[in-house]
């Protein structure tokens, strides 16, 4: 089997007193990578990684090494007093379900179905803002630093927060959306796209006064199926990627049409899907101990680390390396 076409990689991480050891097997030669984790070891680099959310952990995998057949976890975060989450609030982040790089990769915007929503500084691993949203499934950074969050089944609404306000944990506005799951800010159209159970909605943000911010529904598009789950913009195009219970679609924002995705359209229960902004390579996840890349096809097994969603992370960022490289 050509490893460039289908590589089955296994990632096993073992925490040592001073670092992280990773083992990759079995298709390509097995490697053991070790190193000391020192808080002082920081640098900025052009990152082409995957940021993954699942279970109690957010972690970053080095995608350049993955493309060469090497799986390597280089950064991770869990809720704890050391990362700025008080002991009583760590339960908010017990089932992490999304992580998006924001602010040019300096922060990660995370959500958890246990109600946690937070901004995490990548360099320090410290939470800079957090709030609670019932069954939170994703969040999106809006102009001016506002944060929109999707409250899924049980909450069934969208909420907008202002982390810079005097009441940063209280929403400045909220609006109903059954089974809210996906959010994308479209700066060109000044539109917040929101995915629900069986519809895609387009909202505009009203009021220049942050405290009076409102979401105004502009248009609703009925989905070709039910169980809307992930929503991502296709870079440098008018397309929005949408996954639902049975299929993966592309929605053309200009033509306002849904079409089944050419290669991934028939895959069921896709939890996340993302397109690399430079190479066009696709990553998708199915809530399993693996992620899958397409073109070329690579299945990356993540050992005991479960992946609910995986996103490309392509920014110049400062971070503390866990392998001591």
C-alpha positions as a printed NumPy array, in Angstrom:
array([[  0.   ,   0.   ,   0.   ],
       [  1.327,   3.425,  -0.918],
       [  1.736,   5.315,   2.382],
       [  1.091,   8.602,   0.594],
       [ -2.333,   7.318,  -0.352],
       [ -3.345,   5.647,   2.888],
       [ -1.226,   5.793,   5.993],
       [ -2.545,   4.396,   9.247],
       [ -0.768,   6.209,  12.019],
       [ -1.038,   5.534,  15.702],
       [ -0.38 ,   8.268,  18.237],
       [  0.39 ,   7.161,  21.768],
       [  1.383,   9.779,  24.304],
       [  3.012,   9.034,  27.636],
       [  3.685,  11.867,  30.037],
       [  7.093,  11.681,  31.674],
       [  8.261,  13.813,  34.553],
       [  9.976,  16.19 ,  32.146],
       [  8.262,  15.8  ,  28.81 ],
       [  6.194,  13.938,  26.285],
       [  7.075,  10.816,  24.335],
       [  5.235,  10.004,  21.123],
       [  5.362,   6.748,  19.177],
       [  4.193,   6.386,  15.603],
       [  3.306,   3.049,  13.989],
       [  2.921,   0.781,  12.132],
       [  3.053,   1.624,   8.41 ],
       [  6.108,   3.842,   8.52 ],
       [  9.184,   3.14 ,  10.651],
       [  8.445,   3.459,  14.338],
       [  9.893,   6.57 ,  15.926],
       [ 10.21 ,   7.656,  19.527],
       [ 10.395,  11.41 ,  20.022],
       [ 11.283,  12.729,  23.435],
       [ 12.184,  16.03 ,  24.978],
       [ 11.923,  18.21 ,  28.034],
       [  9.045,  20.618,  28.363],
       [ 10.417,  23.872,  29.671],
       [  8.177,  26.937,  30.028],
       [ 11.055,  29.111,  28.836],
       [ 11.291,  27.276,  25.51 ],
       [  9.133,  29.504,  23.359],
       [  9.311,  30.534,  19.737],
       [  7.17 ,  31.733,  16.879],
       [  6.819,  29.696,  13.714],
       [  4.645,  29.404,  10.653],
       [  2.293,  26.788,  12.011],
       [  0.536,  24.313,   9.755],
       [ -1.046,  22.168,  12.4  ],
       [ -4.34 ,  20.635,  13.436],
       [ -6.083,  21.851,  16.567],
       [ -8.334,  19.142,  17.992],
       [-11.061,  19.125,  20.624],
       [-12.375,  16.079,  22.445],
       [-12.907,  14.791,  25.95 ],
       [-11.147,  17.023,  28.469],
       [ -8.366,  18.14 ,  26.145],
       [ -7.589,  20.617,  23.4  ],
       [ -4.414,  19.587,  21.575],
       [ -2.404,  20.565,  18.524],
       [ -0.87 ,  18.02 ,  16.153],
       [  1.987,  18.99 ,  13.865],
       [  0.433,  18.51 ,  10.431],
       [  3.728,  18.913,   8.571],
       [  5.051,  15.848,  10.361],
       [  1.754,  14.055,   9.823],
       [  2.135,  14.589,   6.088],
       [  5.499,  12.834,   6.364],
       [  3.997,   9.962,   8.34 ],
       [  4.815,  11.212,  11.842],
       [  2.155,  12.022,  14.439],
       [  3.262,  14.496,  17.078],
       [  1.314,  16.358,  19.752],
       [  3.046,  19.703,  20.356],
       [  0.577,  21.615,  22.57 ],
       [ -2.303,  20.74 ,  24.838],
       [ -4.743,  22.353,  27.239],
       [ -7.054,  21.081,  29.936],
       [ -9.129,  23.076,  32.391],
       [ -7.391,  23.526,  35.74 ],
       [ -6.454,  26.268,  38.199],
       [ -3.06 ,  26.365,  36.45 ],
       [ -4.766,  27.312,  33.166],
       [ -7.   ,  29.932,  34.76 ],
       [-10.085,  27.813,  35.501],
       [-11.085,  27.522,  39.135],
       [-11.641,  24.017,  40.462],
       [-15.407,  24.547,  40.671],
       [-15.507,  25.497,  36.967],
       [-13.344,  22.736,  35.499],
       [-16.491,  20.627,  35.059],
       [-17.651,  23.162,  32.46 ],
       [-14.916,  21.832,  30.169],
       [-15.253,  18.072,  30.704],
       [-16.528,  17.378,  27.17 ],
       [-14.786,  19.758,  24.789],
       [-16.399,  19.904,  21.353],
       [-14.748,  22.703,  19.358],
       [-11.558,  24.742,  19.103],
       [-10.862,  27.519,  16.588],
       [ -7.693,  29.549,  16.194],
       [ -8.452,  33.292,  16.458],
       [ -6.492,  36.535,  16.731],
       [ -3.904,  35.318,  14.193],
       [ -3.389,  32.116,  16.166],
       [ -2.589,  33.842,  19.43 ],
       [ -5.734,  32.454,  21.028],
       [ -8.029,  29.469,  20.704],
       [-11.787,  29.873,  21.068],
       [-13.157,  26.718,  22.693],
       [-16.535,  25.257,  23.635],
       [-17.754,  22.265,  25.619],
       [-21.115,  20.563,  25.849],
       [-20.883,  20.847,  29.639],
       [-21.544,  24.585,  29.065],
       [-18.046,  26.051,  28.908],
       [-17.031,  28.715,  26.382],
       [-13.602,  30.319,  26.658],
       [-10.73 ,  32.132,  25.005],
       [ -7.351,  30.541,  25.721],
       [ -4.042,  32.325,  25.214],
       [ -1.839,  29.9  ,  23.272],
       [  1.512,  31.112,  24.607],
       [  0.57 ,  30.953,  28.295],
       [ -2.273,  28.387,  28.152],
       [ -4.275,  30.777,  30.353],
       [ -7.977,  31.477,  29.931],
       [ -8.555,  35.173,  29.183],
       [-12.364,  35.016,  29.168],
       [-15.032,  32.415,  29.882],
       [-18.799,  32.079,  30.151],
       [-21.462,  29.392,  30.32 ],
       [-23.73 ,  28.378,  27.449],
       [-25.993,  25.366,  27.805],
       [-24.758,  22.494,  25.612],
       [-22.354,  24.812,  23.769],
       [-21.319,  23.337,  20.415],
       [-19.306,  26.1  ,  18.782],
       [-18.436,  29.766,  19.04 ],
       [-17.305,  32.452,  16.613],
       [-15.324,  35.649,  17.037],
       [-17.219,  38.69 ,  15.746],
       [-16.013,  42.199,  14.854],
       [-14.807,  44.222,  17.802],
       [-14.011,  41.156,  19.86 ],
       [-17.613,  40.092,  20.486],
       [-18.182,  36.329,  20.761],
       [-21.183,  34.446,  19.382],
       [-21.96 ,  31.017,  20.835],
       [-24.286,  28.239,  19.685],
       [-26.375,  26.569,  22.389],
       [-27.486,  23.196,  21.055],
       [-30.265,  20.837,  22.153],
       [-31.688,  21.983,  25.465],
       [-30.63 ,  25.577,  24.903],
       [-31.63 ,  25.993,  21.249],
       [-30.366,  29.53 ,  20.821],
       [-27.555,  31.835,  19.782],
       [-25.945,  34.14 ,  22.307],
       [-23.545,  37.07 ,  21.897],
       [-21.069,  38.077,  24.61 ],
       [-18.823,  41.078,  25.062],
       [-15.657,  39.919,  26.855],
       [-14.586,  43.571,  27.235],
       [-17.729,  44.63 ,  29.105],
       [-18.168,  45.023,  32.831],
       [-20.328,  41.872,  32.763],
       [-18.336,  39.63 ,  30.39 ],
       [-20.146,  36.426,  31.365],
       [-23.62 ,  37.812,  30.631],
       [-24.904,  37.744,  27.027],
       [-25.669,  41.107,  25.446],
       [-28.283,  39.439,  23.247],
       [-29.769,  36.053,  22.41 ],
       [-32.082,  34.641,  19.761],
       [-33.767,  31.275,  19.263],
       [-32.308,  28.645,  16.904],
       [-33.348,  24.987,  17.357],
       [-30.323,  22.716,  17.819],
       [-27.835,  25.506,  17.111],
       [-24.593,  23.866,  16.007],
       [-22.53 ,  25.919,  13.553],
       [-21.357,  29.536,  13.23 ],
       [-19.318,  31.388,  10.599],
       [-18.687,  35.138,  10.469],
       [-18.673,  36.343,   6.851],
       [-16.777,  39.628,   6.865],
       [-17.325,  40.316,   3.167],
       [-21.111,  40.137,   3.533],
       [-21.139,  41.376,   7.148],
       [-23.211,  38.296,   7.944],
       [-23.238,  35.727,  10.718],
       [-24.183,  32.357,   9.225],
       [-25.758,  29.986,  11.746],
       [-26.585,  26.296,  11.323],
       [-29.488,  24.681,  13.134],
       [-31.376,  21.398,  13.04 ],
       [-32.806,  21.755,   9.55 ],
       [-31.922,  25.259,   8.395],
       [-29.102,  27.66 ,   7.634],
       [-29.738,  31.223,   8.753],
       [-28.107,  34.533,   7.828],
       [-27.992,  37.246,  10.505],
       [-26.736,  40.806,  10.516],
       [-25.423,  42.569,  13.601],
       [-27.337,  45.735,  14.434],
       [-26.353,  48.742,  16.557],
       [-22.949,  50.366,  16.815],
       [-23.336,  50.395,  20.61 ],
       [-21.811,  47.147,  21.907],
       [-24.206,  47.035,  24.842],
       [-27.18 ,  47.226,  22.457],
       [-25.961,  44.594,  19.985],
       [-28.714,  42.529,  18.383],
       [-28.837,  39.737,  15.796],
       [-31.307,  40.483,  13.027],
       [-32.476,  37.526,  10.925],
       [-32.022,  38.365,   7.251],
       [-32.71 ,  35.058,   5.503],
       [-33.395,  31.365,   6.174],
       [-32.404,  28.48 ,   3.903],
       [-33.952,  25.044,   4.442],
       [-31.326,  22.287,   4.587],
       [-31.547,  19.278,   2.223],
       [-31.693,  17.081,   5.316],
       [-31.84 ,  17.186,   9.105],
       [-29.356,  17.217,  11.961],
       [-27.138,  20.128,  10.889],
       [-23.781,  19.804,  12.645],
       [-20.722,  21.592,  11.319],
       [-20.41 ,  24.817,   9.358],
       [-17.143,  26.111,   7.877],
       [-16.219,  28.552,   5.147],
       [-14.286,  27.269,   2.144],
       [-11.3  ,  29.655,   1.831],
       [-11.22 ,  31.98 ,  -1.172],
       [-14.643,  30.904,  -2.402],
       [-18.351,  31.534,  -1.92 ],
       [-18.845,  28.074,  -0.437],
       [-19.859,  27.035,   3.051],
       [-19.218,  23.441,   4.102],
       [-22.145,  21.878,   5.948],
       [-22.367,  18.464,   7.546],
       [-25.58 ,  16.946,   8.795],
       [-26.827,  13.547,   9.917],
       [-26.349,  11.842,   6.546],
       [-24.328,  14.   ,   4.146],
       [-21.772,  16.746,   3.588],
       [-22.866,  19.68 ,   1.43 ],
       [-21.511,  22.901,  -0.009],
       [-23.759,  25.945,   0.134],
       [-22.99 ,  28.611,  -2.468],
       [-23.526,  31.976,  -0.771],
       [-23.974,  33.752,  -4.103],
       [-26.281,  31.291,  -5.848],
       [-27.924,  30.276,  -2.553],
       [-27.819,  26.623,  -3.552],
       [-26.869,  23.382,  -1.776],
       [-24.872,  20.702,  -3.586],
       [-23.548,  17.435,  -2.231],
       [-19.797,  17.499,  -1.654],
       [-17.982,  15.768,  -4.515],
       [-15.829,  13.409,  -2.411],
       [-17.239,  13.446,   1.141],
       [-20.921,  13.89 ,   0.365],
       [-21.994,  10.375,   1.344],
       [-20.206,  10.22 ,   4.7  ],
       [-22.62 ,  10.15 ,   7.633],
       [-22.396,  11.924,  10.99 ],
       [-19.374,  14.085,  10.195],
       [-18.686,  16.142,  13.313],
       [-16.253,  18.56 ,  11.681],
       [-14.846,  19.356,   8.265],
       [-12.279,  21.984,   7.31 ],
       [-10.319,  23.023,   4.212],
       [ -6.686,  24.111,   4.417],
       [ -6.479,  27.744,   3.201],
       [ -3.288,  27.216,   1.177],
       [ -3.237,  23.592,   0.021],
       [ -6.96 ,  22.855,  -0.121],
       [ -6.455,  19.629,   1.835],
       [ -9.559,  18.58 ,   3.778],
       [ -9.648,  17.273,   7.335],
       [-12.747,  15.69 ,   8.826],
       [-13.582,  13.964,  12.085],
       [-16.239,  11.504,  13.214],
       [-15.96 ,  11.662,  17.038],
       [-13.371,   8.914,  17.22 ],
       [ -9.74 ,   8.329,  18.143],
       [ -8.625,   9.515,  14.729],
       [ -8.874,  12.273,  12.152],
       [ -8.869,  11.818,   8.377],
       [ -7.128,  13.942,   5.755],
       [ -8.167,  13.882,   2.11 ],
       [ -6.03 ,  14.527,  -0.979],
       [ -3.767,  12.833,  -0.138],
       [ -5.72 ,  10.413,   2.077],
       [ -4.19 ,   9.891,   5.516],
       [ -5.934,   8.373,   8.52 ],
       [ -4.325,   9.581,  11.735],
       [ -5.049,   7.499,  14.804],
       [ -4.761,   9.412,  18.06 ],
       [ -4.509,   6.618,  20.614],
       [ -6.418,   7.427,  23.776],
       [ -7.091,  11.014,  22.642],
       [-10.586,  11.275,  21.209],
       [-11.297,  13.888,  18.538],
       [-14.724,  15.474,  18.265],
       [-13.627,  18.305,  15.979],
       [-10.395,  19.098,  14.143],
       [ -9.5  ,  22.433,  12.555],
       [ -6.541,  23.653,  10.544],
       [ -4.289,  25.965,  12.52 ],
       [ -2.267,  28.131,  10.13 ],
       [ -0.755,  31.184,  11.802],
       [  2.481,  32.617,  13.095],
       [  2.104,  31.825,  16.777],
       [  4.211,  31.745,  19.909],
       [  3.777,  28.574,  21.914],
       [  5.597,  26.381,  24.398],
       [  6.747,  23.253,  22.636],
       [  6.02 ,  20.018,  24.438],
       [  8.635,  17.925,  22.701],
       [ 11.509,  20.302,  23.371],
       [ 12.262,  20.779,  19.678]])
